[in-house]
Amino acid sequence: MERTRIATAVVVTRGSGRDVEVLVVRRSPRLRFFGGYWAFPGGVVDEADHDGDPDDDDAHRRCALRELVEEVGLVPDALAEARALRPDLLARDDRGACRQFRALVEAAPHALDAVHPFARLTTPPFAPVLYRTRFTHVVAPDDFDPDIVPGELVDGEFARPSDVLDVWRHGDRLVAPPVVFFLELLAQGGLETFLESASDAAAALEEGGHLHPVRNVPGIVMAPLATRTLPPATTTNAYVVGEERLYVVDPAPTDTGEQKRLFALLDERCAAGGRVVGVLPTHHHPDHVGAVEATALRYDVPVLAHPETLSRVSLGDARTEPLHDGDVLELGRSPDGGERWTLTALHTPGHAPGHLAFRESRYGAVVAGDLVSTLSTIVIDPPDGHMATYLKSLERVLDLVRDGGVLHPAHGPVATDGARLLQRTLDHRGLREESLVGALERGRATEEALVRTVYADVDERLLPLAARSLRAGLEKLAEEGRAVERAKGRWELAVSS
């Protein structure tokens, strides 16, 4: 599923010691990758930056210098002529500007000495595009302030790492998860120990034994783990919600190695002061429950799920407790010190009869299970699946997040604008229904013929899955009196009386 892009990020600091400030920039909300998030300057390594190996340290140094000129107007004295190239670099429609910048660097190679690569991180495999990012460090002059030209970036500032983290914990800013990771290290030890500690911490993550601490919202850790799920997904996201009282949502892998990675994350959270208090499967499908029993037994906690889910899974010796719509789970203190932080269960059937989503009270974030995906549409497979019910569940959660809320799906990266994703999903289902009605208007047809018409844009290999959602759509039309199955698998529009 994934393809990898080589990128460079630049940690630009000003000052020293624990008073060091770091440059953070806000990405345009329109961008697909971390749109609206505060991040470090940087971008993808260009062909002009390298000599055959885009992951070479000198390629990253050239990329870092070019991105600093382009994004924030930081121009080294040795590359003063590059200031004139900035409009063309920003325009992105003149590849010659990158080559011209490379020529300036070749004429002043000592400019590369200002860029210090120190760590590397690769996006966990939950997205269709992975970024293998080299993090570099540059010291800015004390009197430098960023000059942001609105476009890919919309804002930028120097701030103390602890201040950025405080604003993030209060829910006033979205900060990219790798940036949170590095800012915490920088805030803990100051600049003097940061480069070495960050290099070691990142290397441990790259070795694969530890899960990346992916936190798009404070207090919710995403753990993408390999499962036998439906394509295009290859992983199911488990979520650890809470800081004092920890709930584990959808511990899914059957593979013991993947389970060990999850347990290592939970043990780290416990060592930091947390306590696992429950396991929350969103529904009963196999790619969501593979580690539910093992997790519950290891931490001696109950499995809390909707009765419909509990009736469909075998959990051996694990204790179980029913969870109903509106039930509230206590999380303890919120990441910003709030006295009462809770997680509310939302019964959202349609994909599965006992499907639950969970909404936390401090930031309005929703852990959505298979209500939606950011990789593809959700399969509605009768009799478990029911299209009309599913659409009502989408509408219900949409009403809850209209004023904001990051949506955490079981498959794919989070959706910063949860309302937008839910509305797009509803619109997409509406278009599919229109296409289905249009096909039936042309006369009686078999389900096999209908799926090739209505899902003509779907990969041939996925048509059997599409056929199940088609069946759910036909049953919805039949329930509404708009279509009739005249013979097994043969449908036509109902005749109006």
C-alpha positions as CSV (number, residue, x, y, z in Angstrom):
1,M,0.0,0.0,0.0
2,E,2.6,2.5,1.1
3,R,5.1,4.5,-0.9
4,T,8.0,6.3,0.8
5,R,9.1,9.9,0.3
6,I,12.4,11.3,1.6
7,A,12.0,14.5,3.5
8,T,14.0,16.9,5.7
9,A,12.8,18.8,8.8
10,V,14.7,21.6,10.4
11,V,14.8,22.3,14.1
12,V,15.8,26.0,14.1
13,T,16.8,27.3,17.5
14,R,17.6,30.7,18.9
15,G,19.3,31.2,22.3
16,S,20.8,28.6,24.5
17,G,20.3,26.4,27.6
18,R,16.8,26.0,29.0
19,D,15.9,29.4,27.6
20,V,16.4,28.1,24.1
21,E,13.6,29.0,21.6
22,V,12.6,26.9,18.7
23,L,11.0,27.9,15.4
24,V,7.6,26.4,14.8
25,V,5.5,27.1,11.7
26,R,1.8,26.5,11.0
27,R,0.9,24.6,7.9
28,S,-2.0,25.7,5.7
29,P,-5.2,23.9,6.7
30,R,-5.7,23.0,3.0
31,L,-2.7,20.7,2.9
32,R,-3.4,17.0,3.0
33,F,-0.4,16.1,5.2
34,F,-0.6,17.7,8.6
35,G,-2.9,20.5,7.3
36,G,-3.4,23.1,10.1
37,Y,-0.7,21.7,12.3
38,W,2.2,23.5,13.8
39,A,5.4,21.8,12.7
40,F,9.1,22.4,11.9
41,P,10.1,23.9,8.6
42,G,11.1,21.4,5.9
43,G,9.9,19.5,2.9
44,V,10.6,16.7,0.4
45,V,14.2,16.3,-0.9
46,D,14.2,17.6,-4.5
47,E,16.1,16.0,-7.3
48,A,18.4,19.0,-7.4
49,D,19.4,18.4,-3.7
50,H,21.1,15.0,-4.3
51,D,23.5,13.2,-6.6
52,G,21.6,9.9,-6.7
53,D,20.9,9.2,-3.1
54,P,18.1,11.4,-1.7
55,D,18.8,10.1,1.8
56,D,22.4,11.2,1.9
57,D,23.3,13.7,4.7
58,D,24.5,16.3,2.3
59,A,21.3,16.0,0.3
60,H,19.4,16.7,3.5
61,R,21.7,19.7,4.3
62,R,21.0,21.2,0.9
63,C,17.3,20.6,1.3
64,A,17.3,22.2,4.7
65,L,19.0,25.3,3.5
66,R,16.7,25.6,0.5
67,E,13.5,25.1,2.6
68,L,14.7,27.7,5.2
69,V,15.2,30.2,2.4
70,E,11.8,29.3,0.8
71,E,9.6,28.9,3.9
72,V,10.9,31.4,6.5
73,G,13.4,33.7,4.7
74,L,16.4,32.5,6.7
75,V,19.3,33.1,4.3
76,P,22.9,32.4,5.3
77,D,25.4,35.1,4.6
78,A,27.3,32.7,2.3
79,L,24.1,32.3,0.2
80,A,23.0,35.9,0.1
81,E,22.2,35.7,-3.6
82,A,19.6,33.0,-2.8
83,R,17.3,35.7,-1.5
84,A,16.4,36.7,-5.1
85,L,15.4,33.0,-5.8
86,R,12.8,32.9,-3.0
87,P,9.8,34.0,-5.2
88,D,10.6,31.2,-7.7
89,L,11.1,28.6,-5.0
90,L,7.8,29.5,-3.4
91,A,6.0,29.4,-6.8
92,R,6.9,25.7,-7.1
93,D,6.4,25.9,-10.9
94,D,10.0,26.6,-11.8
95,R,12.1,23.6,-11.2
96,G,15.1,25.6,-12.4
97,A,15.0,27.6,-9.1
98,C,16.0,24.5,-7.2
99,R,18.9,23.9,-9.6
100,Q,20.0,27.5,-9.3
101,F,20.0,27.2,-5.5
102,R,22.1,24.0,-5.8
103,A,24.6,26.0,-7.9
104,L,24.9,28.7,-5.2
105,V,25.5,26.0,-2.6
106,E,28.2,24.4,-4.8
107,A,29.9,27.8,-5.0
108,A,29.9,28.1,-1.2
109,P,30.0,24.5,0.1
110,H,31.0,25.6,3.6
111,A,27.3,26.8,4.0
112,L,26.4,23.2,4.5
113,D,28.4,23.2,7.8
114,A,25.6,25.2,9.4
115,V,23.2,22.2,9.1
116,H,23.6,19.3,11.5
117,P,21.6,16.1,10.9
118,F,20.8,14.4,14.2
119,A,17.9,11.9,13.9
120,R,15.7,10.1,11.5
121,L,12.0,9.0,11.8
122,T,9.8,7.1,9.3
123,T,6.0,7.5,9.4
124,P,4.4,4.4,10.9
125,P,2.7,2.3,8.2
126,F,-0.9,3.5,8.6
127,A,-0.9,5.9,5.7
128,P,-0.7,5.5,1.9
129,V,2.4,7.7,1.8
130,L,5.2,7.3,4.3
131,Y,7.8,10.0,5.0
132,R,11.3,9.0,5.9
133,T,12.4,12.2,7.5
134,R,15.9,13.4,8.4
135,F,15.8,15.9,11.3
136,T,18.5,18.5,11.2
137,H,19.5,21.4,13.5
138,V,20.3,24.9,12.5
139,V,21.2,27.8,14.9
140,A,19.5,31.1,13.8
141,P,20.9,34.6,14.6
142,D,19.5,36.0,17.8
143,D,17.8,38.8,15.9
144,F,16.2,36.6,13.2
145,D,12.4,36.4,13.0
146,P,10.6,34.3,10.4
147,D,9.2,35.9,7.3
148,I,6.2,33.8,6.3
149,V,4.7,34.3,2.8
150,P,1.2,32.8,3.0
151,G,0.9,29.7,0.9
152,E,1.9,26.3,2.2
153,L,2.6,28.0,5.6
154,V,0.4,30.6,7.2
155,D,2.2,31.5,10.4
156,G,5.5,31.0,12.3
157,E,7.2,32.1,15.5
158,F,10.0,31.3,17.9
159,A,8.8,30.0,21.3
160,R,10.1,28.0,24.2
161,P,9.4,24.3,23.8
162,S,7.5,24.1,27.1
163,D,5.3,27.0,26.0
164,V,4.4,25.2,22.7
165,L,3.6,22.1,24.6
166,D,1.4,24.0,27.2
167,V,-0.6,25.5,24.4
168,W,-1.0,22.1,22.8
169,R,-2.1,20.5,26.1
170,H,-4.8,23.2,26.5
171,G,-6.2,22.3,23.1
172,D,-5.4,25.6,21.5
173,R,-3.1,24.3,18.8
174,L,-2.6,21.2,16.8
175,V,1.1,20.1,16.9
176,A,2.5,17.4,14.6
177,P,3.2,14.2,16.6
178,P,7.0,14.1,15.7
179,V,7.3,17.7,16.8
180,V,5.6,16.9,20.2
181,F,8.1,14.1,20.5
182,F,11.2,16.2,19.9
183,L,9.9,19.3,21.9
184,E,9.4,17.1,24.9
185,L,13.0,16.0,24.7
186,L,14.2,19.6,24.2
187,A,12.1,20.8,27.1
188,Q,13.4,18.1,29.4
189,G,17.1,18.6,28.9
190,G,17.7,21.8,27.1
191,L,19.7,22.2,23.9
192,E,23.0,20.8,25.4
193,T,21.7,17.3,25.7
194,F,18.9,17.4,23.1
195,L,20.8,16.3,20.0
196,E,22.2,13.2,21.5
197,S,19.1,12.2,23.4
198,A,16.9,12.8,20.4
199,S,19.2,10.8,18.1
200,D,19.1,7.8,20.6
201,A,15.3,8.0,21.1
202,A,14.6,8.2,17.4
203,A,17.0,5.3,16.6
204,A,15.1,3.1,19.1
205,L,11.9,3.8,17.3
206,E,13.4,3.2,13.9
207,E,14.6,-0.3,15.0
208,G,10.9,-1.2,15.2
209,G,10.8,-2.7,18.7
210,H,9.0,0.4,20.1
211,L,5.9,2.1,18.8
212,H,6.1,5.7,17.8
213,P,4.3,7.9,20.4
214,V,1.8,9.2,17.9
215,R,-0.4,11.8,19.7
216,N,-2.5,14.1,17.5
217,V,-4.5,15.1,20.6
218,P,-3.1,15.1,24.2
219,G,-3.8,12.0,26.1
220,I,-4.6,9.8,23.1
221,V,-1.8,7.6,21.7
222,M,-2.2,5.9,18.4
223,A,-0.6,2.5,18.0
224,P,-0.9,1.2,14.4
225,L,-0.4,-2.6,14.5
226,A,-0.2,-5.1,11.7
227,T,-3.4,-7.1,11.3
228,R,-5.2,-9.3,8.8
229,T,-7.5,-6.5,7.7
230,L,-9.2,-5.6,4.4
231,P,-7.2,-3.8,1.8
232,P,-6.0,-1.1,1.2
233,A,-5.3,-1.1,5.0
234,T,-2.6,-3.3,6.4
235,T,-2.8,-2.1,10.1
236,T,-5.5,-1.5,12.7
237,N,-5.0,1.5,15.0
238,A,-5.2,0.7,18.7
239,Y,-5.6,3.7,20.9
240,V,-4.5,4.3,24.5
241,V,-6.8,6.9,25.9
242,G,-5.9,8.6,29.2
243,E,-2.9,9.4,31.3
244,E,-3.9,8.3,34.9
245,R,-6.6,5.8,33.9
246,L,-5.8,4.1,30.6
247,Y,-8.3,2.5,28.3
248,V,-7.1,0.4,25.4
249,V,-9.3,0.7,22.3
250,D,-9.2,-2.0,19.7
251,P,-6.0,-4.0,20.6
252,A,-6.3,-6.0,17.4
253,P,-3.2,-8.0,16.4
254,T,-3.1,-11.8,16.7
255,D,0.7,-11.8,16.0
256,T,2.6,-12.2,19.3
257,G,5.3,-9.9,18.1
258,E,2.9,-7.1,17.4
259,Q,1.2,-7.7,20.8
260,K,4.6,-7.3,22.5
261,R,5.0,-3.9,20.9
262,L,1.6,-2.9,22.2
263,F,2.4,-4.2,25.7
264,A,5.7,-2.4,25.7
265,L,3.8,0.9,25.0
266,L,1.3,0.2,27.8
267,D,4.2,-0.7,30.2
268,E,5.8,2.7,29.4
269,R,2.6,4.5,30.0
270,C,2.2,2.7,33.3
271,A,5.8,3.5,34.3
272,A,4.9,7.1,33.6
273,G,2.1,7.0,36.2
274,G,-0.8,5.5,34.3
275,R,-2.8,2.4,35.1
276,V,-4.6,0.2,32.6
277,V,-8.3,-0.1,33.7
278,G,-10.1,-1.5,30.7
279,V,-10.1,-2.8,27.2
280,L,-12.6,-1.3,24.7
281,P,-13.2,-3.2,21.4
282,T,-15.3,-1.0,19.1
283,H,-16.9,-4.1,17.5
284,H,-16.5,-7.8,17.0
285,H,-14.8,-8.0,13.6
286,P,-11.5,-10.1,13.7
287,D,-9.2,-7.3,12.7
288,H,-10.3,-5.4,15.9
289,V,-10.2,-8.1,18.6
290,G,-7.1,-10.2,18.1
291,A,-5.4,-9.0,21.3
292,V,-8.4,-8.1,23.4
293,E,-8.3,-11.2,25.6
294,A,-4.5,-11.2,25.9
295,T,-4.5,-7.5,26.9
296,A,-7.3,-7.9,29.4
297,L,-5.6,-10.9,31.1
298,R,-2.1,-9.4,31.1
299,Y,-3.3,-6.2,33.0
300,D,-6.1,-8.0,34.9
301,V,-8.8,-5.6,33.6
302,P,-12.3,-6.1,32.2
303,V,-13.3,-6.0,28.5
304,L,-16.0,-3.4,28.2
305,A,-18.1,-3.6,25.0
306,H,-21.7,-3.4,23.7
307,P,-23.7,-6.5,24.5
308,E,-24.0,-7.3,20.8
309,T,-20.2,-7.4,20.6
310,L,-19.8,-9.5,23.7
311,S,-22.2,-12.0,22.3
312,R,-20.1,-12.4,19.1
313,V,-16.6,-12.8,20.5
314,S,-14.9,-15.5,22.5
315,L,-12.8,-14.0,25.3
316,G,-11.9,-17.1,27.3
317,D,-11.1,-16.2,30.9
318,A,-11.3,-12.4,30.4
319,R,-13.8,-10.6,32.6
320,T,-16.5,-8.7,30.6
321,E,-18.8,-5.8,31.4
322,P,-21.6,-4.5,29.1
323,L,-21.2,-1.0,27.8
324,H,-24.2,0.9,26.5
325,D,-24.9,4.2,24.6
326,G,-24.1,7.1,26.8
327,D,-22.1,5.3,29.5
328,V,-19.3,7.5,30.8
329,L,-15.9,6.2,31.7
330,E,-13.7,8.2,34.1
331,L,-10.2,9.1,32.8
332,G,-8.9,11.1,35.8
333,R,-7.2,14.4,35.3
334,S,-6.9,15.8,31.8
335,P,-3.4,16.5,30.3
336,D,-3.8,20.2,31.1
337,G,-4.7,19.5,34.7
338,G,-8.5,19.5,34.5
339,E,-10.2,17.8,37.4
340,R,-12.6,15.6,35.5
341,W,-11.9,14.0,32.1
342,T,-14.2,11.4,30.7
343,L,-14.8,9.1,27.8
344,T,-18.4,8.6,26.6
345,A,-19.6,5.5,24.7
346,L,-21.6,6.2,21.5
347,H,-23.6,3.3,20.0
348,T,-23.0,3.7,16.3
349,P,-24.3,0.6,14.6
350,G,-24.5,0.1,10.8
351,H,-21.1,-1.4,10.1
352,A,-21.7,-3.9,13.0
353,P,-24.6,-4.2,15.4
354,G,-22.6,-3.5,18.5
355,H,-20.3,-0.8,17.1
356,L,-19.2,1.8,19.6
357,A,-17.3,5.1,19.1
358,F,-15.9,7.0,22.0
359,R,-15.8,10.8,22.6
360,E,-13.5,12.3,25.2
361,S,-14.6,15.4,27.0
362,R,-11.6,17.8,27.0
363,Y,-10.8,18.2,23.3
364,G,-13.9,16.7,21.7
365,A,-11.9,14.0,19.9
366,V,-13.7,10.9,18.7
367,V,-12.1,7.4,18.6
368,A,-14.3,6.1,15.7
369,G,-13.4,2.5,15.1
370,D,-14.8,1.5,11.7
371,L,-17.4,4.3,11.5
372,V,-15.1,5.9,8.9
373,S,-11.7,5.4,7.4
374,T,-9.2,7.8,6.0
375,L,-8.0,5.2,3.5
376,S,-11.2,4.0,1.9
377,T,-14.9,3.7,2.4
378,I,-16.2,1.3,5.0
379,V,-17.8,-1.9,3.8
380,I,-21.4,-2.4,4.9
381,D,-21.9,-6.1,4.7
382,P,-25.4,-7.5,5.5
383,P,-26.6,-9.0,7.7
384,D,-24.1,-7.5,10.1
385,G,-24.1,-4.3,8.1
386,H,-27.2,-2.1,7.6
387,M,-26.9,0.9,5.3
388,A,-29.7,3.1,6.7
389,T,-28.6,2.6,10.2
390,Y,-25.0,3.3,9.2
391,L,-26.0,6.6,7.7
392,K,-27.8,7.6,10.8
393,S,-24.7,6.8,12.9
394,L,-22.6,9.0,10.6
395,E,-25.1,11.9,11.0
396,R,-25.2,11.5,14.8
397,V,-21.4,11.8,15.2
398,L,-21.3,14.6,12.6
399,D,-23.7,16.6,14.9
400,L,-21.3,16.1,17.8
401,V,-18.2,17.3,16.0
402,R,-19.5,20.2,13.9
403,D,-17.8,22.7,16.2
404,G,-14.5,20.8,16.0
405,G,-13.0,17.5,16.9
406,V,-10.2,15.3,15.7
407,L,-11.5,12.0,14.5
408,H,-9.4,8.9,15.1
409,P,-10.3,6.0,12.7
410,A,-9.3,2.4,13.1
411,H,-7.6,2.5,9.7
412,G,-5.5,5.3,8.3
413,P,-4.2,8.6,9.8
414,V,-6.5,10.9,11.9
415,A,-8.8,13.4,10.4
416,T,-8.1,16.8,11.8
417,D,-11.4,18.1,10.7
418,G,-13.7,15.2,11.7
419,A,-16.9,17.0,10.6
420,R,-15.4,17.4,7.1
421,L,-14.6,13.7,6.8
422,L,-18.0,12.6,8.0
423,Q,-19.8,15.0,5.7
424,R,-17.6,13.8,2.8
425,T,-18.5,10.2,3.6
426,L,-22.2,11.0,3.7
427,D,-21.9,12.8,0.4
428,H,-20.1,9.9,-1.1
429,R,-22.7,7.4,0.0
430,G,-25.4,9.7,-1.5
431,L,-23.6,9.7,-4.8
432,R,-23.4,5.9,-4.8
433,E,-27.1,5.7,-4.1
434,E,-27.9,8.1,-7.0
435,S,-25.7,6.0,-9.3
436,L,-27.5,2.8,-8.2
437,V,-31.0,4.3,-8.7
438,G,-29.8,5.6,-12.2
439,A,-28.7,2.1,-13.1
440,L,-32.0,0.6,-12.0
441,E,-33.9,3.2,-14.0
442,R,-32.3,1.7,-17.1
443,G,-34.1,-1.6,-16.4
444,R,-34.0,-4.8,-14.4
445,A,-30.4,-5.8,-13.6
446,T,-28.5,-8.4,-11.7
447,E,-26.3,-7.5,-8.7
448,E,-23.3,-8.6,-10.6
449,A,-24.1,-6.2,-13.4
450,L,-25.0,-3.4,-11.0
451,V,-21.7,-3.6,-9.1
452,R,-19.7,-3.1,-12.2
453,T,-21.7,-0.1,-13.1
454,V,-22.1,1.6,-9.7
455,Y,-18.5,0.8,-8.6
456,A,-16.8,1.2,-12.0
457,D,-14.1,3.3,-10.3
458,V,-13.1,0.5,-7.9
459,D,-10.2,-1.8,-8.4
460,E,-11.3,-5.2,-9.9
461,R,-9.8,-7.0,-6.9
462,L,-12.1,-5.1,-4.5
463,L,-15.4,-5.7,-6.4
464,P,-16.4,-8.6,-4.1
465,L,-16.3,-6.2,-1.2
466,A,-18.1,-3.6,-3.2
467,A,-20.8,-6.1,-4.0
468,R,-21.6,-6.4,-0.3
469,S,-22.0,-2.7,0.1
470,L,-24.1,-2.7,-3.1
471,R,-26.4,-5.3,-1.5
472,A,-26.7,-3.1,1.6
473,G,-27.7,-0.2,-0.7
474,L,-30.3,-2.3,-2.5
475,E,-31.8,-3.5,0.8
476,K,-32.1,0.2,1.9
477,L,-34.0,1.1,-1.3
478,A,-36.2,-2.0,-0.7
479,E,-37.0,-0.9,2.9
480,E,-37.9,2.5,1.5
481,G,-40.2,1.0,-1.1
482,R,-38.0,2.2,-4.0
483,A,-36.7,-1.1,-5.3
484,V,-37.8,-4.7,-5.6
485,E,-35.8,-8.0,-5.8
486,R,-38.0,-9.8,-8.4
487,A,-35.8,-12.9,-8.4
488,K,-32.7,-13.8,-6.4
489,G,-30.1,-11.2,-7.2
490,R,-32.2,-9.5,-9.8
491,W,-33.5,-6.0,-9.0
492,E,-35.7,-3.3,-10.5
493,L,-37.3,0.0,-9.3
494,A,-40.6,-0.3,-7.5
495,V,-43.6,0.9,-9.4
496,S,-45.2,3.9,-7.8
497,S,-48.9,3.5,-6.9
